[in-house]
Amino acid sequence: MSQDILRLIDSICRDKNIERDEFIADLENAMAGAIKKTYEDSQESLVKLDLLTGRISATVDGQPVEMGILGRIAAQAAKQMIIQKTRERERLSVFEEFTEKRGTIVTGVVSRVEGGNLIVNIGRVEGFLPRSEQIPGETHQPGNRLRVLVLEVRELPNQVKIILSRSHPEFVARLFEQEVPEVSERVIEIKALAREAGYRTKVAVSSIDSKVDAVGACVGVRGSRIRNIVDELGGEKIDIVRWNESSQILIQNALKPAEVQETALCFELGKATVVVAEDQLSLAIGKRGQNVRLAARLTGWDIDILTPAEYNKHLEIMETVLKAVEGVDEMLIDRMAAIGCVSAQDIDEIGPEPLVKELQIDADLAERIAEAAGEEVIRQEEEKEAAEKAKRAATAAGITTATNESPSGFVATESAPDFETAELAPIEGGAEVTPDAQTSEISDDAQNSSAEENATPT
């Protein structure tokens, strides 16, 4: 019987993943507490478990006693104490184990579905995969196996809650480590990653070995490596971008498959003005602005996309405004364009102080330049507002006339917008997207083709 106790202790410690010595100490303390309940007048009670024979010995105030004399109530109290301590040890063990696994991928089995949220069995415990952390469009049934990212581990009073994710950008990074040996060996480094789960991901990679092509290694022979990742993500499109320390080159790579003609960086605003050809505008912006939005997140720059005509128009207006300021010459205008100020709005946003610092000009001149730019911005806003009012008035008048002249109820006006072409038409002043910009309906006929850097297999 004594040896059975030792085997039972070893089995419990192995199953619960708790320390054997700690469990034995809890067992001895629980039995000592039970003895104290029986001998209420005692000063000290000790219980010792022999680790070789499994024999339990007990003393009360230094006098040996038999464990068999304990009553039912005392034994029940010892049992409850052992169960409570074991659960606490197990909870602490689970918390420590999955805290170390945070940010890694584990494989689990869907146990049940609760209101769109998934309960996933990931070993000794069940993890929680909320709907917000699932890939949009994916459906899972009980019994399905899936890979998930351990996103967060929370220690609650009575349990450890493990939050899982499949939509987090880090999930894609960990998949690359599993599928691409060069990434796990740190020969290839994932420099940046931007993701819209279920739709598209952009990954910027670089290699520390000049003999290893970072993009080619991630794609694999005939797309074998990237295809495994795409399949795991349910067909999500993945663009692999070649990293470059130059922000201009990185932005050009991030906007592929669109071809960039020119890039102007304004470090004061964290803004990049990108010029693309008219036929590349829709491709650069992407479907519902997705391409430029992901590129902005990947590079960390606000990206403003313009056509050559729009870009030249901004420069011409800025030149006209600044030439009216005394002390401004062609060279100064060129220097302003060199620091990324390509419009009057840019000058108005950065203010006079950066002009003094970057261009080494007088504070008074910088003030007058900023003031002139601010007046131009106000004028442009007033013109835009007036044009919108006139357009609304013309549209209302056109609808009224058409209603009066169409007794059949069919309304047809020249001022009615053509929605098919309206979505593809470039927006006046370009399309500016920040790294955290929301989705905007810019182009529904956006890119389905991929650049040479685009790694999605066909």
N, C-alpha and C positions, 0 to 999 in steps of 0.2 A: 504493500500500500504506500509505503514511504517513497519508493522509487516511482510509483505512478504519479505522485504529487510533483516530483521533479520533471517528469515527462510532460505533464499537463502544463506546468509553468513554461517550459520551453516552447510548447505548441502555441500557447496564448501570446507569448512575446514575439514569436515568429509571424503569426497571423496579423497581429496588431502593429507590428514594426515598432515595438517599444523596448527599452533597455531592460535586460533581465535583472540586473542589480536593483534598478529602480522599482520594478514590479515586486520583487521580494521584500524590499524595504516597506512598500505600501502594505503588503500582506502582513508583515510583522506588526506594523503600527495599528492596522485594523484589528488584529486579534488582541493586541495589548489594550486597545480601547474597549473591546468587549469584556475583557477580564476586569477592567476597572469598573464597568457597570455592575458586575457581580459583586466585587469587593469594594463597595463604596467608601469604606473607611481606610482603604489602603493609600499609602503615600506614593508608591512607585510600582509599576507593573512592567515586566519585560518579557518579550517573546523572541525566541531565536530559532531560525530554521537552519538545520545542518545541510550544507550544500553537497555533502558526499553521501550521506545516508538518507536524507529527506526527513529526518526525525525532527519534530517540533517540541521544543522545551520552553516552559513558562515559569516565571517566578513573580511572587508578590511580596514586596518589601524584603527581598532576598531569600524568601522561602519558596521552594519548588511546589508547583500545583499541577494537577492534571487538567488538560483541556476538556476532558469529558464531563467535568462538573458544570460547565457553562450551560446556562438555560437557553431556551428557544429564543427569547427576546434578544439576549446578548449575541447569539449566533447570527440572528437576522440583521442586527445592527452592523456586525462585522462584514456580512455579505454586501450590504448596501454601500458601505464605505469602500470596499474593494472594487465594486462595479463603478462607483463614481470616480475613484482615482484612476481606474483603467481607462475610462472614457476620456478623462482629461489628458492622460498620457497619449492616447491615440490621437486626439484632436491636435495636440501640440506636434505630434509626429507628422500628421498630414499637412499641417500648416508649414512646417519647416521643409518638408519634401517638395511641396508645390511652390513654395517661395523660391526655391532654387531652380525650379523649372519654369519660372515666369519668363515669358518671351520666347519659349521654345514650342515646338509642335509635338503634340501627343495624339495617339490614335485611340478612338473610342467607338462605342456602339450606342446608337440612339435608344434610350430606354422608353421614353414616352414624350408625347407632345402636349404641352399645356398652353392653350391660348396663343399658338404661334411660336412660343418659346420651346426650346428643346432641352430635355434632360439627358445628358450624355454620360454613360458609364465609362470612366477613364481609369479603371483599376480598382483600387480600394474604396474610392469615393465616386460620387456623381457630380459632374460639372454642369453649369448653367449656361446655355447658349441663347441669349436673348434675341428677339427678332431683329433688333437694331444692329446686331453684330453678325447677322447672316447675310449671305450674298443675295441680292435681290433676284427674284425669279427661281431660286432654288427651293425644292421641296424634299423633305426627308421623312421617312416612315420608320416606326420602331423596328429595330433590328438592322438598320443600315449602318455600315461602317463609314467613318469619315475622319479626316484629319482636321484638328483644330489647334488654334494658338492659345496658350495659357496667358490670358490678358491681365488678370488681376486676381489676387488671393486676399480674401477678407476674413478676419478672425472675429466671429460673432460669439455672443455669450454661450450658446449651446451647440454651435456647429462652425465649420469652416466652409465658407462659400467661395467656390472657384468659378470665376467668370471666364468664359471661353469666347473666341472670336474667329470668324472666317473672313470678315470684311476689313480688318485692320491692315494698313500697308505693310506692317512688319510680317504678316502672314506670308506675303509674297516673297519677302527677303529670306525668310526661313525655308521656303520651298526651293529657292535658288540654291541655298546651301545644301539641301538634300539631293538635288538633281544635278548640280554642277560641282564636280570635285574641286575644281580650281577655286571656286568661291569659298567652300568650306576650308580649304587649305590656305586661304588668304593670298593666293597668287593673284586672283581677281577680286577687286573690292567694289562693293556697291556704294557709290558715293552719294546718291540721292535717289529718292523714289517718291512718285506721286501717283495716287490711285483713286479712281471712282469705281468702287466695287461693283462687279457685274457688267461693267461696260468697257473700261480701258485703264491701262496702267502704263506709266513711263518709268523706265529704270535707267539711271546713268551709271555706267561701269567704267573702270579703268584697270589696267594691268601693271603690276610692278616688274614684270618680266617682258622685255621688248620682243621676245620671241613668241609670246602668247598673245593672240588676238582676242581682246576681251569680248567683243561682240560675237565673233565667230564661235568662241568656246561656249558662250551662253546659249547660242542657237543650237549647236550640235550638228552632227552629220545629218543633212537633209531635214533639219529642224527637229531631230529626235528629242533633244533635251527640253527645248521650249514647249514642245507639244505635250509632254507629260504635265508641265505646269499649267498650260492652258486647259487641258482636260480636267485637272483637279479643280480649276476655278470655273468650270462650267462653260468654257468657250470665251472667256474674257480676253479681249485683245491686249496684247503686250507689245510695247515698243521698246526696244533696247537702244539706248542713246550712248554714244561715245563721249565720255567725260573729257572736259578740257578746262584748264585753270583760267583760261581767258573767258570772261563772261560773254563777250560778243560771239565767240565761236560756239560756246555752250548753248546760247539762246538759238543760234542757227540750227544746231543739231537737234535741239528739243522741239523745234517747230516743224521738223520733217514729218511728212513728205513734201511740205511746201518749200519752195526755193526763196531764200531771203536775199534781197539786193543790197540792203544797207541797214546798219544798226547803230543807233546813237544812244549812249548811256548817260543818264543824269544821276550821279552818285548822291547828290543832295536829296533827291526825291525817291531814290531807289527805283527809278523808272527807265524802261528801255523802249525807245521808239523804233519800231521795225518797219522797214519799207519792203513791200512785196508787189509783184506785178498784178495787174487787174485780174488776170485769169488765175492767179494763185491765192487771191484773197479768201475765197470760200474755203479752199483747202487749208490755209493757215489757221483760220478761225475754227474750223471743224464743225461737226454736227452739234448744234445748240451750244456753240462756243467751247466744246470739250477739248479740242486740241490746244488752243491757246491757253485755256484755263489750267490744264495739266502742265503745260510748259512753264507757266508762271510759278506754279507751286514747286516744280522741279528745280528751277533756277533761283527762286527767291526774288525775282524781279517782277515789278508791275510791267506788263507788256501792252503797249499801244501799237496796234497794227494799222498802217496807212498805205494807201496806194501812192505811186510817185506823184500823181497830180495833187493829191491832198497834202503830201509832204512839202512839195514846192510851194503850194498855196500858203501853208503855215509860215514857211520861211520868208516869203514875199511880204506877208502882212507884218511879220516881226521886223523885217528890214525897214519897211515904210514907217512903222511906228517909231523905231529907234533913231532913224535918221533925222526925225523931227526934234530929237533931244540934242541940245547943244553939247558938243564935246564927244559925240559918238561918231566914229568913222567905220569904214568897211572892215578894217583889221579887227576892231573891237567886236563887231557883229560876228565875224568868223570865229573869234575866240569863244564867244558865247555859245555858238553852235557846237564848238569842239567839246565843251563841258556838258553837252546834252540839252541845252536850252534851245529848242527848235521851234518854239511858238511863244506868243505873248503870254499865254496861260502858264507856261512853264516858269517864265520870269516872275510872274505875279505870285506863283506858289512858293518859290524858294525865297523871295524877299531880297532886300538889299545886302544883308550881311554876307551871305555866301559870295555875292558878286565882288565885294571888297576883298574877301579872302582869296578867292580863286583867280580873279582877274587883275588884282593889284591896282585897283582904281580908287579914286577919292570917294569918301562916304557920301558926299553931296551929289556926285554924279550917279552913284548907285541908287540913291533915293529917287532922283528924277527919272531914272530908267524904270525902276519898279513902279513908280506912280503912273508913268505913261502906259506901261503894260497893263496895270490894273484898270485904267480908263478904257483901254481897248477891249479888255475882257468884258467889262460892263456893257460896252456898246454892242459887242457880239451877242451877249445874252438878251439884250433888249430887242435886237433884230430877230433873233431866233424866236422869242416870245411873240413878237408881232406877226411873224410868218406863220406860226402855229395858229394864232387867232384867226388870221385871214383864211387859212386852209380849212379850219373848222367851220367858219362862216360860209365859205364857198361850198363845202360839202353839204351843209344843212340846206343851203339854197338849192343846190342841185337835186337833192332828194325830194324837196318840196315840189319843185317844178316837175320832176319825173312822175311823182305821185299824181299830180293834177292832170298830166297829159297821158297817163296810162290807165284807162278805165278797166283794163283787163286785170290789173293788180300786179303785173310784171314790172319791176323797177329796173331800169337800166340807165346809168348816168356815166358820163365821161370821167366824172371826178371820183367814181367808186374805185377803190384800189384793186389792183390785180394781185390777189394773195399769193399766187404761185410765183410770180416774179418778185413780189415785195420781199419775200424771205431771202431771196438770193441777192438782192440789190445791196451794195455796200452802204453802210450807215455813214451819214455825213460826219466827217471828222474822225473816221476810223472806228475801231472797236477796242476799247481799253479793258484789260482784264487784270485783276490783282490776284495774288496767290490764294486768297480766300474768297474770291468772287463767287456769286451765286450763278446758277444756270440761267442763261439768257437765250431767247429764241432768236438766233441770228441766221442760221442756215440749216435747212432740213436736207439739202442736197449736198451734204459735206462728204468728205473723203471716204471712199471705200477702198481706195488703192493704198499701197504702203510704199514707204521709201526703202532705199537699200539698207537703212539701219533698222527698219521695221522687222521685228523677228517673228511675227505671227505666221505660222505655217499655212500654206494654202493647199 
